[in-house]
Amino acid sequence: MLRRRPGRGVGSGSARPAGCGRKGLQGPAAAAECRRQGAIENGDGAMILMIKKVGGLALVLLGGLLVAHGALVGPVWEILVGLLLVLAGMTLLAMKVAHRNWPSQAEL
């Protein structure tokens, strides 16, 4: 009978999230959760940064349009909502920039 050497099996180089494996979570929902956690750990952070960038720009644009329309037509609530959207968009963009420029735990 042939024996496998430890660490030489199929997929031995991939790190599994905690709770995934033979004695971990079971079933289709658990498998989907393990895939999601693995994707996050393996670099889906770039997608999150892109969503923050696009969402931030959209909020700034929409907020600016609301402020401009509110200034022309006159309702104060529209100007305030526009300013809040601009502030939320700028916050998302600042979080994206800060995440890019902040050193990771691996570099420390």
Legacy VTK file of the C-alpha trace (Angstrom):
# vtk DataFile Version 3.0
C-alpha trace
ASCII
DATASET POLYDATA
POINTS 108 float
0.000 0.000 0.000
1.330 3.425 -0.928
1.416 6.144 1.686
1.156 9.829 1.020
3.750 12.118 2.396
2.400 14.957 4.547
2.026 18.199 2.625
2.160 16.519 -0.800
-1.577 16.060 -1.421
-3.780 17.939 -3.823
-4.324 21.470 -2.645
-1.836 21.193 0.187
-0.438 24.618 -0.640
-3.720 26.422 -0.091
-4.498 27.741 3.325
-8.016 27.001 4.523
-9.901 29.351 6.780
-10.472 28.265 10.357
-13.413 25.895 10.692
-13.132 24.603 7.102
-12.026 21.062 6.526
-12.907 17.537 7.495
-13.862 18.278 11.079
-15.004 21.836 10.451
-18.159 23.163 8.867
-20.354 20.817 6.776
-22.888 21.223 3.961
-23.326 23.508 0.934
-23.811 26.687 2.972
-20.655 25.947 4.942
-18.734 25.269 1.726
-19.876 28.601 0.290
-18.780 30.357 3.491
-15.375 28.657 3.304
-14.952 29.771 -0.323
-15.970 33.329 0.585
-13.527 33.452 3.498
-10.771 32.007 1.324
-11.396 34.591 -1.383
-11.217 37.400 1.155
-7.975 36.045 2.594
-6.468 35.516 -0.858
-6.830 39.049 -2.160
-10.354 40.239 -2.828
-9.365 43.396 -0.952
-8.750 45.102 -4.296
-12.421 44.663 -5.192
-13.461 46.280 -1.917
-11.143 49.224 -2.599
-12.634 49.630 -6.079
-16.161 49.586 -4.650
-15.166 52.262 -2.133
-13.667 54.367 -4.917
-16.638 54.109 -7.266
-19.149 54.499 -4.431
-17.302 57.507 -3.043
-17.153 59.219 -6.417
-20.845 58.521 -7.039
-21.815 59.953 -3.639
-19.693 63.076 -4.181
-21.212 63.603 -7.633
-24.791 63.047 -6.457
-24.241 65.253 -3.411
-22.770 68.023 -5.538
-25.739 67.894 -7.881
-28.162 68.052 -4.947
-26.322 71.045 -3.465
-26.374 72.843 -6.821
-30.059 72.124 -7.369
-30.906 73.128 -3.804
-29.004 76.390 -4.214
-30.964 77.231 -7.372
-34.417 76.144 -6.229
-34.052 77.001 -2.582
-35.036 74.130 -0.215
-32.545 73.981 2.632
-33.136 70.259 3.236
-31.861 69.473 -0.263
-28.645 71.373 0.375
-28.147 69.561 3.705
-28.760 66.137 2.156
-26.330 67.008 -0.645
-23.676 68.073 1.844
-24.140 64.843 3.811
-23.734 62.792 0.621
-20.597 64.727 -0.319
-19.213 64.139 3.182
-20.013 60.401 3.012
-18.379 60.118 -0.419
-15.265 61.944 0.717
-15.077 59.674 3.759
-15.176 56.572 1.537
-12.449 57.996 -0.682
-10.319 58.910 2.339
-10.748 55.385 3.750
-9.623 53.928 0.431
-6.529 56.142 0.287
-5.687 55.486 3.930
-5.994 51.727 3.398
-3.652 51.878 0.412
-1.037 53.946 2.242
-1.221 52.250 5.641
1.464 49.563 6.147
0.072 46.043 6.463
0.691 43.866 9.494
3.088 41.750 7.424
5.356 44.758 6.836
5.567 45.728 10.498
LINES 1 109
108 0 1 2 3 4 5 6 7 8 9 10 11 12 13 14 15 16 17 18 19 20 21 22 23 24 25 26 27 28 29 30 31 32 33 34 35 36 37 38 39 40 41 42 43 44 45 46 47 48 49 50 51 52 53 54 55 56 57 58 59 60 61 62 63 64 65 66 67 68 69 70 71 72 73 74 75 76 77 78 79 80 81 82 83 84 85 86 87 88 89 90 91 92 93 94 95 96 97 98 99 100 101 102 103 104 105 106 107
